[in-house]
Amino acid sequence: MNNMRTQEVCQNDRRFARRQLSTLGLCTVVAIFLAGAFFPSIASQLPTAPAKEASAANVATETIQYDSGGFHIDAFVAKPASEGKHPAVLVIHDNQGLNDSIREIAKQFAAAGFFAFAPDFTSRLGGTRKPDQMAEAVGRLSPNLSVQDARAAFAYLQKDSDVDTAKISTVGFGWGGWRSFMLAVSVPELYRVVVYCGSTPSQSFDAVHAPILAQYAQYDFRTTGNALLTEKSMTEAGKKFTYFVYPQVNRGFYAPGVQYSADAAQLAWTRTLDFLQK
C-alpha cells in the first residue's frame, strides 16, 4: 500500500513538473521530480553548532598546490581523519571563487566520508580576490585552461594514497557546473558527476561515461530551459542523466546569500550524497 502511494505521489509530481515547464515553452519532460512544497527562498543542511564540532573532530583540512601545465594551482583539501582509502569529490566553485561557502561544502563532504578537493581556479590570476572582485576575475578565466586545471586536479587525486581511485567524482556549482560536465567529456575514468545550475556543453555527449545528476532552479530560466535538450541529447547518446528542478528558487539557492533557499539546499544536498554514495 505504501509503495502504491509513493508511486502515485511521484506520478503527480511529474505531471505538475510538465505543466510548470510548459510555461517556459518546453514540450515534454521525462526526469523531473519536484519537492512537494514550494520553498520560501547549502547551510541548513549543514550541522548545528554541536554537530559541527563533532564533525570537525573527524575531518582533517589543509591547503595544497598541484601542477597544471607548469602553473601552481591552490586547492583546499578536506578529508576524513580516519585511515584508509576514501571516495573523492572534486569540488568546482561557482563565479564567487573558492570562498568560505565552498570550503564548508568541502568539509561537509569530508564529514560524509569523502576526500574533498576544491581547487582555486583563480590561481592562474594570482589567487582568490575580495568578494566584490571575484566574479570579474572568474569571468576572465579561459574555459579551456579551467578544464585543463580540473583534469590536472583529477590526475592529482588519482595519485593520492588516501583516495579510492575507482570512485573519483566531481560536483560543480554554477560556473563550475560546465567544467564538471566537460570533465565528464574528457575523463572516461570519472565515477559520477553532479551539476548545480551549470550550463551544458553543446556536443560530445558520446564521450561521457559517468552518470550525471543535475540540480536546477526554476527561476534560472536560461540554464533550466536547456534541461530538456540536455536530457534528450544524453538519452540519444545512451548516457545516464537525471535532473531535478527546485520550484520558486534562483540559481544561487545552494549557498548562503540573497538567493539561498534552506529547504531546496537541504533536499539537493541529500540527493547529491545519495547519488555519489551509490
KABEL-V883693 format. One record per backbone hydrogen bond with DSSP energy under -1.0 kcal/mol. NH is the residue of the N-H (numbers start at 0). CO is the residue of the C=O. If there is no record, write none. Layout:
NH|CO  NH|CO
This chain:
4|0  5|1  6|2  7|3  8|4  9|5  10|6  11|7  12|8  13|9  14|10  15|11  16|12  17|13  18|14  19|15  20|16  21|17  23|20  24|21  25|20  45|42  51|47  52|48  53|49  54|50  55|51  56|52  57|54  58|55  59|78  61|76  63|74  65|72  67|70  70|67  72|65  74|63  75|117  76|61  77|115  78|59  80|57  85|161  87|166  88|114  89|168  90|116  91|170  96|93  98|96  102|98  103|99  104|100  105|101  106|102  107|103  108|104  109|105  110|106  111|107  112|109  113|108  114|86  115|77  116|88  117|75  119|73  122|119  124|121  125|122  126|121  132|129  136|132  137|133  138|134  139|136  140|137  145|141  146|142  147|143  148|144  149|145  150|146  151|147  152|148  153|149  154|150  155|151  156|152  157|153  162|159  163|85  164|162  166|163  168|87  169|191  170|89  171|193  172|91  173|195  175|172  176|173  179|175  180|176  181|177  182|178  183|179  184|180  185|181  186|182  189|186  190|167  192|210  193|169  194|212  195|171  196|214  206|203  207|204  211|239  212|192  213|241  214|194  215|243  217|245  218|248  219|216  220|218  223|219  224|220  225|222  226|223  229|225  230|226  231|227  232|228  233|229  234|230  235|231  236|232  237|234  238|233  241|211  242|30  243|213  245|215  252|249  254|251  259|256  260|252  264|260  265|261  266|262  267|263  268|264  269|265  270|266  271|267  272|268  273|269  274|270  275|271  276|272
